[in-house]
Structures are given as C-alpha cells and as structure tokens.
Amino acid sequence: MRVLRVFDPWKSPLCTCPFKYSLHPYTGCSHFCLYCYATSYIGRKPSVPKNRFLDALKTDLLKVKQGSIIELSTSSDPYPPIEEWVELARNTLTLLLEHGMRVLITTKSYLVRRDVDILSKTPSAVMITITTLNRGVSRILEPDAPSPEDRLEAIRYLKDHGIPVGARIDPVIPGVNDDPLELKDLVDAIVDAGAQHIVTSTYKARGDSLKRLSQAFKDKSLASLYKEKGEIVHGSIYLPKNERARLLQPVISRAVERGITVATCREGLGTAFFKAPSCDGSHMIALRKKRVNSIESAGENSGA
C-alpha cells in the first residue's frame, strides 16, 4: 500500500497497541517539538502535504477491511497550522467515513475541533497530547505547537460535542516536566476538561533529540543521564526500568484516583501501570459505539 501502513514497523515487543494502521497526510511536522523521535529518520522540517495523497488513500482503502482502526497520526501531527486552509486531514476523514473505518486521532492542535461534524458520524476517538501546564516550558519543548490552555480547551470542546477524548502525557522528561505535583495537577486539569483516558510514557532518547534537549536545558544533565544510565532498546535509549516507573507513577496513581483509564506506552512496566483496555485510547471508540447503539435502541423502543 502507498500511504496506509500497519502500525509498529519496528515490531517492538514493548508495543501493546491493538492492530491498526497509521496514516500521515503530511511529511514533517511544523510543531518542531525538541523531543521528536521521527526527526531521526525524516529530518527536522515543516509539514508538507504528501503528493497525490488522497488518490493514494482511495486506492489503499480498497484493500483494507471495513471497520479497521486507522490512526492519524503516529509521528507527524495531522493538524499542523497549514491544515487550516489545506484541509487535507478533513478530506481524509471524509474518505475514512465513506469507507466505514474507525478513526483514532492523535494531535496537539485545537484545529481538530473544526471537524466534529465528521467525527460525530464516524466511530472515532481523539487523543490530545499535553506534556506540561507550564507555558514557559511548553514554549521551549514544543515551540510552534498550540499552548497547553488551547489543548485543554480542545478536550472540553470535543467532550461537549460527544466525541470520546483522552490525552497523552508523553514524554515525561527527567528534570524538565517530571515534578510529581505538577504531573498530578496536569492529570487533574485533563480530567476536569473531560478526558476519559490517559496514556503516558518517558522520554526515549535518540541522538538528535537528546542533543536538542541538552542544548535547551543545559542545567539538567540529560545527555550524561541517558548515556551513563541508559540502555538501547529498539533504537532508542531507555532509562532503567525503576527510574521510568518512578517518573510515571504520579500520572498513573492520580488517574486511578480520578476514576479514568490509564496506561503506559512501550514501557514494559506490567499491569500496575496498565489500567485500561487499550494503551492508545482505541477502546474509547468501542465505548462510543455502544453508547450510540443504546441511544438508537431507546429511540426505537419509544416509537421515535
């Protein structure tokens, strides 16, 4: 297939995602997040629409089973600033709706709010990435991404319009956005905005992203921490398991306290850190389907 890809091309044993396809309307990402892992193989460049993308997608969809989960997107944000007028993600959603696909969207952008008219007709869920409530830290980490406040507002908007929504607290970076109290406050803000699920993970270093972060946060000794304590796991440098557990525990415990589902992403920390039917939030699609069916049944029984 030309643009649809089975997710997890590296076949990591730590991946707990259900079977799904990944789909990227754009190459590159104009948010320019310092921690981005995709820059290690595609470079650091702004979002550019893929050539003849919709034509390629139409062909690919003929080969995919109806009802498959398709995620926009796993590395390049499907809602960069140019999406506002290019509308490539919106046209993609229309095609996926026409072909009966289930849709999972992962984004940092409030632009996703524009497409609730399509999402309301599609078995879908949205995951909004928020790494910190600290606007100053966010501006350094994610220089051209929407503010944390705008992302929280996107969660509220989607929730108010009946779209299942969760959040990614990802990545948690030692010394940068790992303060336990701040992480708990972030969970509270996300839940109060209307999120039903959280997935979280630690920063997995790659050479170029580690260099960027080390230059931006010179006092955090990130390079020495990862080089001295880290181990290579499927192309990325992981911190020791006990250190990763310590970093993520505040998110897990607070989410459990707040009564929402929560999981980790590619951490291998066991069931104590995995309290959800899925890590990526795709279980929310099924929850929505059940809700729609129950509403339709109620209407039929009442003679509506």
N, C-alpha and C positions, 0 to 999 in steps of 0.2 A: 504493500500500500504506500501511497505517496505522502500523505500528511498525518494519517492516523497511525499511532504506534502503540503496541502493547506496552503498558507501563512497566517500569523497572528493567530497563535494558541490561543493567549490570547483574541482575539476578542475585541481589543481596539476601543472605539468609536471615538478616535482621528485618527485612521488609515484611510487614504484617497487613498490607493493603489487600483488599479483595481484588479479583481480576477486574481490570478496567483498561481503557485506552486513554492515552494522553494526546492532547491536541493543542497546537500552538499556532494561532493565527499570525503572530509576529515573530520575527527573529530579533534577538537582542532585547534589551529592556531599558527604557528611559528613566526608571526609578533609580538606577545606579547604586543599589544597596552595597555597602562595603563587604558584607559577608557572603555575597552571592557565589554559589559554587559553580554555576553554569559558565561563568566567565573563564573558568579554567580550560574549557574546550571550545567555546564560541567567541571568546574575547569580550571586551567591555565596550559595548556600542549601543546607540539608541534603538528604540523599537522601529522596525521596518516591516510593513506588510509583506507577507510571502507572495511571491509571484503566482498568479492564477490560482490562488489558494482555494477559493470557493469551487472552482471547476474540479480541482483535485479532490476536494472533500466529497462532492457529489458522487464521484466515481468510487471513492473508498467506502462510502456508506452503503453501497450496493452489496458489499462483501461482508458487512457486519450484521450480526444477529440483532433483531429488534429488541429493545429493552436493555441493551448493553450500557454500562456506565462509561461515560466519556467525560474526562476531566479537562477543563480549561482553567489554568494550565499549571504544569508541574515545575516549570523553570522560568519561563518568560511570561510576565503578567499579561493577561488577556485584555486588560483595561489600562493601557498607557495613555498619556494625555492626548495623543493623536486620535485615539478611538472615538473621541467626542464628535469628530466630523467624518472620520473614515468609516466608522460603523461596521468594521469587519467582524468584531465579536458579536454584534447584534445580528448581522446577517447569518453568522454561523449558528447562533441559537435558533433562528428561524428554520434553518435546514435540519438541525437535530430534532426539533419539534415535529417537522413534517415526516421524518423517518422513524419516529417513535422511540427515540433514545432517552435514556436517563442521563441527567447532567449534574456534574459537580463542578462548581466554580471556586477557584482559589485566587484571591486578589487582595491588593492593598488599596484599591481605588473605590471611591464613593460613586464613580460612574456606573457601577453595576445597578444602582437604583433606577436608572433610566429604563432598564429592560425588565422591570417587574411585570409588564403586560405580557411578555412572552414567557417568563419564568412561572407565572401563575397558571399557565396552561401546560406546563412541562413538569414531569416528575423530576424535581431538582432540589438542590441544596447549595448554599453558599458558605464558604469559609473565608473570613476576613482576617488577614494577618496583622497583629498588633504586637510589637516587641517591647514597648515601654510606653508609659504615660508621660514620661519626661520629654517635653518638646525639644529641649536643647540636645539631649542625647539622640533623639529620633532624627533631628536635622543632620547630625553627623553620620549616623548609621545609614540612613535612608534619605539622602539629600534631596531627591526630586520626587519622593512619594508623598501622598497626602498626609496631613497631620494626624496624630492619634485621635484628636477630637472628631475629625471628619470620618475616620474609620468607625468610631463608636456610633456616630450618627447614622452611618450606613447600616450597621447592625440593627439599630432602632427602626429604621425605615423598612428594612426587609421584614423584620418581625411584625411590624404593624400592618404590612401588606400580605401576611400569611405565607411568606417564603421561609422555609426552615433555614436557620442560620447558626453558624458556630464561629469559632475563632482559632487561629493558630498563634500560640505564644512561642515563636520559633524564629531565630535561635536564641537560647539563653547563653550569654557570653560572659565568662568569668570576669568579674571586676567592672563590667560595663552596664549590664542590665539584670544582675543576679541578686540584688538586695532582696532578702526574703519578704520583708514587709511591703516593699514596692511591688513584688510579684503578687502577693495576696491582694493588694489594692487593685492591681490590674485585673485579676480574676473577678473581683467584686464589680468593677466597672463594666466588664464584659457581660457578666451575668445580669446585672441591673439593666443593661441595654437590651437584653432579650436573647442572648445566645443560649443554645441548648447543648452545646458540646464544645470541648476544648481539646486540642492536640498540642503537645509541646515537645521540644527537643533541645538538646545542647548544640552549640556551635561545633561543627566538624570542619577542621581546618584544611584548606588547600593552600598551596604555595602563594598564589597571587592574592587571595583574600586575606590570608594571615599577614602578608606584607602591608596591605592597605589598612587593616585594623591596627596593626602595631604602629604605623605612622600616625594614625588619627588619635590613638590613645597611648601615647608614649609612656605614661606612668603606670600602665597596667601589666607590663612584662608578659604580654600574651605570647610572643614568639618563644621566649625561654620556657614558659609553662608548657606549651604544646610540644616543643622539641625535647624537653627533659622528661616529661611525664607521659607524653602521648604515645600511641601505637597506631600503625597503619591498618585501617580496616577498609577494604574495598576502595582504595584510592584516596581516602580521607584520613586525617589524623584525629583520632578519638582521645579524649581524656580517659583515665582509668574509670572503671565501672562505678566504684564507690563515690568518686568525685561527681560523676554525672548524676548519680542518684541524689546526692546532696543538693545539687543545683536545681533539680526538678521537683524535689519533694514539696516545696511550698505551693507550687501550682497544683500538684495532684491532691494534696490534703485539703486545700481551700476549695477546689472544685467539688470534691466529695462532700465537704461541709455544706456547700451551696446547693447540692442536690442535682448536679448535672453530670452527664457522662464526660469522661476524660481519659486520654490515652497518651502514650509517648510515640515518637516516630523514630524508628530504626535505632533503638537504644538497647534492646535485649535485656531489660531490667525485670522482666517477669510480671506476674499477674498483679502484684501490689501496685504497679504503675500503669496498669491497663484495666480501666473500669468502664469499658464501652463495648458495644457490639462491633464497632469498626474503629480504626485509628483515624482515618481520613475524614470522617463525618458522613460517609456514604449511607450509613444506617438511617440518617435523617430523611433520606429520600423515601425509604420504605415506610417510615412513620407518617410521612405526609400522604403517601398513597392510601394507607389505612384510614387516615382522617377523611380524605376526600370520599372514599368508598362509604364510610359511615354516614357522612352528610347526605350523599346521594340516596342511600337506603332510607334514611329518615324522611327525606322528601317524598320518596315513593310510597312509604307507609302512611304518610299524612295526606296522600292524594294530591300532592303538589304537582 
